[in-house]
Amino acid sequence: MFVLVYQNKKFSYVTEKIKYYLRKIDDDITKLTLVIDDIDAIKCWELIRNLIREACGTWECVRNDPEKKYNVKLLISEREETHRHLHKEYTEQWITAYIWEDEPIYICEGPPLAELFKKRFDCITEIEKNDTAANLEKWEIAYDALNELVSKTFTKRNEEIITCLNNRNVRGTLTTVAQILSLGDWIEKNPRDKNYHFDVTVDKFNENIDVIQILRAIGYYNKFYYRDDPPRSRMPNILYNKEDSSTDLIGLYIIKFFLTQYEHLSNNTKEPIDIDILYNNIPVILLEGKSAVQKFQDVIKYFLEREVLSIHPFDDGSKKFLKLNNRGKILWDLLSENNILLELFKDDIWYESQNKIRERMLAQREAVPMRFLEEIEIISFYSKIERKIIKELFTNEQKKIYLATFGYSTVTNQLANGIKESFHKYYQNIHDRPHEVTIELNKMLDEVKSLQRTMQSIN
């Protein structure tokens, strides 16, 4: 009987179990807080609705216990749009029957991840101690080394990047950190030295673990080339394209669209956006009609699969209300901070070198300058595509629609800033900078600046 109740009425079963233990354990308990955590992980409004309804029933059942009076609070962890929909837009009688606090409790920061990681490792240490007694001294050295590595990894910026790449999923974030530390190729001084087991010491690793090492560790994983391999990949290719060069900028334009729409919102909230705004404006801007819309739809489908975008949980089934996830926003930001994403995504995009730079530079065995020159050429190619789009905005109406859809800054400007930052950081001494790369970089930057001026002159 109890098994059937548990299978069919879990909340009722758990409620009665709570009340039973409360009577058995302590008569002094009078205040209870029931917590329903992370309901948005369900990603389905109907299931969320049923869960909250059962939780409210549990709250009412405990509160009205005939044998003892309890002061019961129900705390539900939910995202802003869930709260807004549930308490301001949803009008079913059962939800309005309950008394809710007027102001929600906002959580602005996540849990301390370094501390959480350490506690999990401490737990493993306790479990493994008996099995590793013979190597206990080496285990303790490795334990100290790992704790120091964790503190280096969880700098404020690194933590923000890793967390956002996992869409603020704590479990996913800790898994990514474990991946970075376990592979070691990008954070060790001598990554080819794999002849140790418990012999892990601090001196084997780099003094500092910076953003570039983090991104390469996540992007390359255990290979020396980038591969967008879901579900493991936390860094999907936002430069996703096909052989048709007209698809080259679509991923960046989609992200720029969401960022521009968020700027238009007066309350600065990241509400789901009606994607029809984009679809309706594309034919006017690009003059390609339905074929252009289809290209955007293909990339949006890819972005949904890779969780760069997400569907609003209260969508009516049309899948038209979408939101830019933290993953998409941090990837966009990283493009302007350094050239690492371009270095990674270059392995996964359709690209043919116009000047055969690869062959020329390989012959000279200058791998780093070659990499910079390839990336500069890609950005120059993107800049030409973007310039062509902007030059074809003949009418004032088209220009206004373009600016309202994508804003006043160019997408290639984002990439140009990133490679400029990396080049100057890598060659801090101006006299060490390869002459050919410097010339090509300045030429590309002038092209992008010229395009940016053209954009800002549009009225």
C-alpha positions in Angstrom: 0.0 0.0 0.0 2.7 2.5 1.0 4.6 1.7 -2.2 1.5 2.5 -4.3 1.0 5.8 -2.4 4.7 6.7 -2.9 4.5 6.0 -6.6 1.2 7.8 -7.3 1.1 10.5 -4.6 4.6 11.4 -3.7 3.9 14.7 -2.1 1.1 13.2 0.0 3.5 10.4 1.1 6.3 12.8 1.9 4.0 15.2 3.8 2.7 12.4 6.1 6.2 11.2 6.6 7.3 14.7 7.6 4.4 15.0 10.1 5.2 11.6 11.5 8.8 12.4 12.2 8.0 15.8 13.6 5.8 14.2 16.2 8.5 11.6 17.0 11.5 13.8 17.1 10.8 17.0 18.9 7.7 18.6 20.4 9.5 22.0 20.5 9.6 22.4 16.7 6.9 24.9 15.7 8.5 26.6 12.7 9.0 24.9 9.4 10.3 26.0 6.0 9.5 23.8 2.9 11.9 24.4 0.0 11.2 23.6 -3.6 14.4 24.2 -5.4 15.2 24.9 -9.1 11.8 24.3 -10.6 12.9 25.9 -13.9 15.1 22.9 -14.6 11.9 21.1 -15.5 11.5 23.4 -18.7 7.8 22.7 -19.0 5.1 25.0 -17.7 2.5 22.3 -17.2 4.9 20.3 -15.0 6.0 23.4 -13.1 2.4 24.3 -12.5 1.5 20.8 -11.2 4.6 20.8 -8.9 3.8 24.2 -7.4 0.2 23.1 -6.9 1.3 20.0 -5.0 3.8 22.0 -3.0 1.0 24.5 -2.0 -1.1 21.5 -1.0 1.8 20.2 1.2 2.1 23.6 2.8 -1.6 23.7 3.6 -1.7 20.1 4.9 1.2 20.6 7.3 -0.2 24.0 8.4 -3.6 22.5 9.2 -2.3 19.5 11.1 -5.1 18.8 13.7 -2.6 17.5 16.3 -0.2 20.5 16.3 0.0 24.0 15.0 3.0 24.9 12.9 4.2 28.2 11.4 5.0 27.0 7.9 6.7 28.9 5.2 7.0 27.7 1.5 10.1 28.9 -0.3 10.1 28.3 -4.1 13.3 28.9 -6.1 12.3 30.2 -9.5 13.6 32.5 -12.2 12.1 36.0 -12.7 10.0 35.1 -15.8 8.5 32.1 -13.9 7.7 34.3 -10.9 6.1 37.0 -13.2 4.1 34.5 -15.1 3.0 32.6 -12.0 2.0 35.6 -9.8 1.1 38.3 -12.3 -0.1 36.7 -15.5 -1.6 33.4 -14.4 -5.2 33.7 -13.2 -6.3 30.1 -12.2 -8.3 30.3 -9.0 -6.2 27.9 -7.0 -3.0 30.1 -7.3 -4.8 33.3 -6.3 -6.2 31.5 -3.2 -2.8 31.4 -1.6 -1.2 34.4 0.1 2.2 35.3 -1.4 4.8 37.9 -0.4 4.6 41.0 -2.4 8.3 41.2 -3.0 10.4 38.1 -4.0 13.8 37.5 -2.4 16.4 38.1 -5.1 19.6 36.0 -5.2 22.2 38.0 -7.1 25.2 35.7 -6.6 25.7 32.0 -6.9 27.3 29.7 -4.2 31.0 29.9 -3.5 32.2 27.4 -6.0 35.8 27.0 -4.8 34.5 26.1 -1.3 31.9 23.7 -2.8 34.5 22.0 -4.9 36.8 21.6 -1.9 34.0 20.1 0.2 33.3 17.5 -2.4 37.0 16.7 -2.7 37.2 16.4 1.1 34.3 13.9 1.0 36.2 11.8 -1.6 39.3 12.0 0.5 37.6 10.5 3.5 36.2 7.7 1.4 39.5 6.9 -0.3 41.8 7.1 2.8 41.6 3.4 3.6 42.3 2.4 0.1 45.3 4.7 -0.2 46.9 4.2 3.2 50.2 3.1 1.7 50.4 6.3 -0.4 48.8 8.6 2.2 51.7 11.1 2.2 51.6 11.4 -1.5 47.8 11.7 -1.4 48.1 14.6 1.0 50.6 16.4 -1.2 48.3 15.9 -4.2 45.4 17.1 -2.0 47.3 20.4 -1.1 48.3 20.8 -4.7 44.7 20.4 -6.0 43.4 22.9 -3.4 45.9 25.5 -4.5 45.0 24.8 -8.2 41.3 25.3 -7.4 42.1 28.7 -5.7 44.0 29.7 -8.9 41.2 28.5 -11.2 38.4 30.2 -9.3 39.6 33.8 -9.7 36.6 36.1 -10.1 36.8 36.3 -13.9 37.5 32.6 -14.4 34.6 31.7 -12.2 32.3 34.0 -14.1 33.3 32.6 -17.4 33.1 28.9 -16.4 29.8 29.4 -14.7 28.2 31.3 -17.6 29.5 28.7 -20.1 27.5 26.2 -18.1 24.4 28.6 -18.0 25.0 29.0 -14.2 24.4 25.3 -13.6 26.5 24.5 -10.5 26.9 20.8 -11.2 28.0 21.5 -14.8 30.4 24.1 -13.6 32.1 21.8 -11.1 32.3 19.1 -13.8 34.0 21.6 -16.2 36.5 22.6 -13.4 37.3 18.9 -12.8 37.8 18.4 -16.6 40.3 21.4 -16.7 42.3 20.1 -13.7 42.3 16.4 -14.7 43.5 16.9 -18.3 46.2 19.3 -17.3 47.6 19.8 -20.8 46.9 23.5 -20.8 47.8 24.3 -17.2 50.9 22.1 -16.7 54.5 23.4 -17.2 55.4 20.1 -18.9 52.2 18.7 -20.3 53.9 15.7 -22.0 55.2 14.4 -18.6 52.5 11.8 -17.8 54.6 9.4 -15.7 53.1 10.2 -12.4 50.1 8.9 -10.5 49.8 10.3 -7.0 53.0 12.4 -7.6 51.0 15.6 -8.2 52.7 18.7 -6.8 52.2 22.5 -7.2 55.5 23.0 -9.0 54.3 20.9 -11.9 51.7 23.5 -12.8 51.8 27.1 -14.1 52.1 29.9 -11.6 48.8 31.5 -12.8 45.8 30.0 -14.5 44.5 32.6 -16.8 41.5 33.0 -19.1 43.3 31.8 -22.2 44.4 28.5 -20.5 40.9 28.0 -19.2 39.3 28.5 -22.7 41.8 26.2 -24.4 41.3 23.5 -21.8 37.5 23.7 -22.3 37.6 24.1 -26.1 40.2 21.6 -27.0 39.4 19.2 -24.3 41.9 16.3 -24.7 42.6 17.0 -28.3 44.7 19.6 -30.2 41.9 20.7 -32.4 38.4 22.2 -31.6 35.4 20.0 -32.1 31.8 21.0 -31.2 30.9 17.8 -29.6 27.6 18.0 -27.6 26.7 17.4 -24.8 30.2 17.6 -23.5 31.0 20.9 -25.3 30.4 24.0 -23.2 31.7 26.3 -26.1 29.5 25.9 -29.1 30.6 27.6 -32.3 28.8 30.9 -32.5 30.6 31.5 -35.9 28.6 28.5 -37.2 28.3 28.6 -41.0 28.0 26.5 -44.1 29.7 26.6 -47.5 27.4 29.4 -48.6 29.4 32.6 -47.5 26.1 34.4 -46.9 25.7 32.3 -43.7 29.0 33.5 -42.2 27.7 36.3 -39.9 24.3 34.9 -39.0 25.3 33.5 -35.6 26.8 36.8 -34.6 23.8 38.7 -36.0 21.4 36.6 -33.9 23.3 37.3 -30.7 23.5 41.0 -31.6 19.7 41.0 -32.2 19.0 39.8 -28.7 21.5 42.2 -27.1 20.0 45.1 -29.0 16.4 44.1 -28.0 17.5 43.9 -24.4 18.8 47.5 -24.6 15.4 48.6 -25.8 13.7 47.3 -22.7 13.3 50.1 -20.3 13.3 47.9 -17.2 16.6 46.2 -18.3 15.2 42.7 -17.8 16.2 39.9 -20.0 12.7 38.9 -21.0 12.1 36.4 -23.8 11.9 38.0 -27.2 9.4 37.3 -29.9 11.6 35.9 -32.7 9.1 37.0 -35.3 10.6 40.5 -34.8 13.8 39.2 -36.4 12.1 37.0 -39.0 9.9 39.9 -40.2 12.8 42.3 -40.6 15.3 40.0 -42.3 13.8 40.1 -45.8 13.6 43.9 -45.6 17.3 44.2 -44.6 18.9 41.5 -46.6 16.6 41.5 -49.6 16.7 37.7 -49.9 13.2 37.0 -48.9 12.3 33.5 -47.5 15.7 32.1 -48.2 17.3 34.5 -45.7 14.8 33.6 -43.0 15.5 29.9 -43.5 19.2 30.5 -43.0 18.5 32.3 -39.7 16.1 29.5 -38.6 18.8 26.9 -39.3 21.3 28.7 -37.0 18.7 29.3 -34.3 17.9 25.6 -34.3 21.6 24.9 -33.8 21.8 27.6 -31.0 18.8 26.0 -29.2 20.4 22.5 -29.4 23.6 24.0 -27.9 21.8 26.0 -25.3 23.1 29.4 -26.6 19.4 30.2 -26.8 16.4 28.8 -24.9 12.7 28.6 -25.4 10.5 30.5 -22.9 9.0 27.9 -20.6 5.5 29.4 -21.1 5.7 29.3 -24.9 2.4 28.4 -26.5 4.0 25.7 -28.6 5.0 28.0 -31.5 8.6 28.2 -30.1 8.7 31.9 -31.0 9.6 33.4 -27.6 13.3 32.9 -27.1 16.0 34.1 -24.7 19.7 34.6 -25.0 21.3 32.4 -22.3 24.4 33.2 -20.2 26.4 30.9 -22.5 25.6 33.0 -25.6 26.3 36.3 -23.8 29.7 35.2 -22.3 30.8 33.8 -25.7 30.0 37.2 -27.3 31.9 39.1 -24.6 34.9 36.8 -25.0 35.2 37.5 -28.7 36.3 41.1 -27.8 38.6 40.1 -25.0 41.0 37.8 -26.9 41.4 35.8 -30.1 41.0 32.3 -28.5 37.5 31.7 -29.6 38.4 32.6 -33.1 41.4 30.3 -32.8 39.1 27.5 -31.7 36.2 28.0 -34.0 38.5 28.3 -37.0 38.7 24.5 -36.9 34.9 24.2 -37.3 34.0 26.8 -39.9 33.9 26.7 -43.7 37.0 28.8 -44.6 39.3 28.9 -47.6 42.4 31.1 -47.4 42.4 33.7 -50.2 46.1 34.3 -50.0 47.3 30.8 -49.1 48.8 32.1 -45.9 49.0 28.7 -44.3 51.3 27.3 -47.0 53.6 30.3 -47.0 53.9 30.6 -43.2 54.3 26.8 -42.7 57.2 26.9 -45.0 58.7 29.6 -42.7 57.8 27.5 -39.6 56.3 30.5 -37.9 53.2 29.0 -36.3 52.1 31.9 -34.0 52.4 34.6 -36.7 50.6 32.2 -39.1 47.7 31.8 -36.7 47.4 35.6 -36.3 47.5 36.1 -40.0 44.8 33.5 -40.7 42.5 35.1 -38.1 43.1 38.6 -39.4 42.2 37.3 -42.9 39.0 35.8 -41.6 37.9 39.1 -39.9 38.8 41.0 -43.0 36.5 38.6 -45.0 33.7 39.1 -42.5 34.1 42.8 -42.6 33.6 42.8 -46.4 30.4 40.8 -46.0 29.1 43.2 -43.4 30.1 46.2 -45.5 28.1 44.7 -48.4 25.0 44.3 -46.3 25.2 47.8 -44.9 25.9 49.4 -48.4 22.8 47.7 -49.7 20.5 49.5 -47.2 19.3 51.9 -49.9 16.2 53.4 -48.2 15.9 55.3 -44.9 13.3 52.8 -43.9 15.7 49.9 -44.4 18.4 51.7 -42.4 16.0 52.3 -39.5 14.9 48.7 -39.4 18.5 47.5 -39.5 19.6 49.7 -36.6 16.5 48.8 -34.5 17.2 45.1 -35.1 21.0 45.0 -34.7 22.1 48.3 -33.2 24.8 50.8 -34.2 28.0 48.7 -33.6 29.3 46.2 -36.2 29.8 42.5 -35.4 33.2 42.4 -36.9 34.3 45.1 -34.5 33.8 42.6 -31.7 36.3 40.1 -33.4 38.8 42.9 -34.2 39.0 44.0 -30.6 39.7 40.5 -29.5 42.6 39.8 -31.9 44.1 43.3 -31.2 44.1 42.6 -27.5 45.8 39.2 -27.9 48.4 40.4 -30.4 49.5 43.3 -28.1 49.5 41.0 -25.1 51.5 38.2 -26.8 54.1 40.7 -28.3 54.3 43.2 -25.4 57.6 44.5 -26.8 56.8 46.4 -29.9 60.1 45.5 -31.4 59.3 41.7 -31.3 56.1 42.1 -33.4 56.4 40.4 -36.8 56.4 43.1 -39.5 54.0 41.4 -41.8 51.4 40.6 -39.1 51.6 44.2 -37.8 50.9 45.5 -41.3 48.0 43.1 -41.9 46.5 43.8 -38.5 46.5 47.6 -38.9 45.1 47.2 -42.4 42.2 45.1 -41.0 41.6 47.4 -38.0 41.4 50.4 -40.4 38.8 48.5 -42.5 36.7 47.7 -39.4 37.0 51.3 -38.0 35.9 52.6 -41.4 32.8 50.3 -41.4 32.0 51.4 -37.8 32.1 55.0 -38.9 29.8 54.3 -41.7 27.3 52.6 -39.3 27.3 55.5 -36.9 26.7 58.0 -39.7 23.5 56.2 -40.7 20.5 58.3 -39.6 
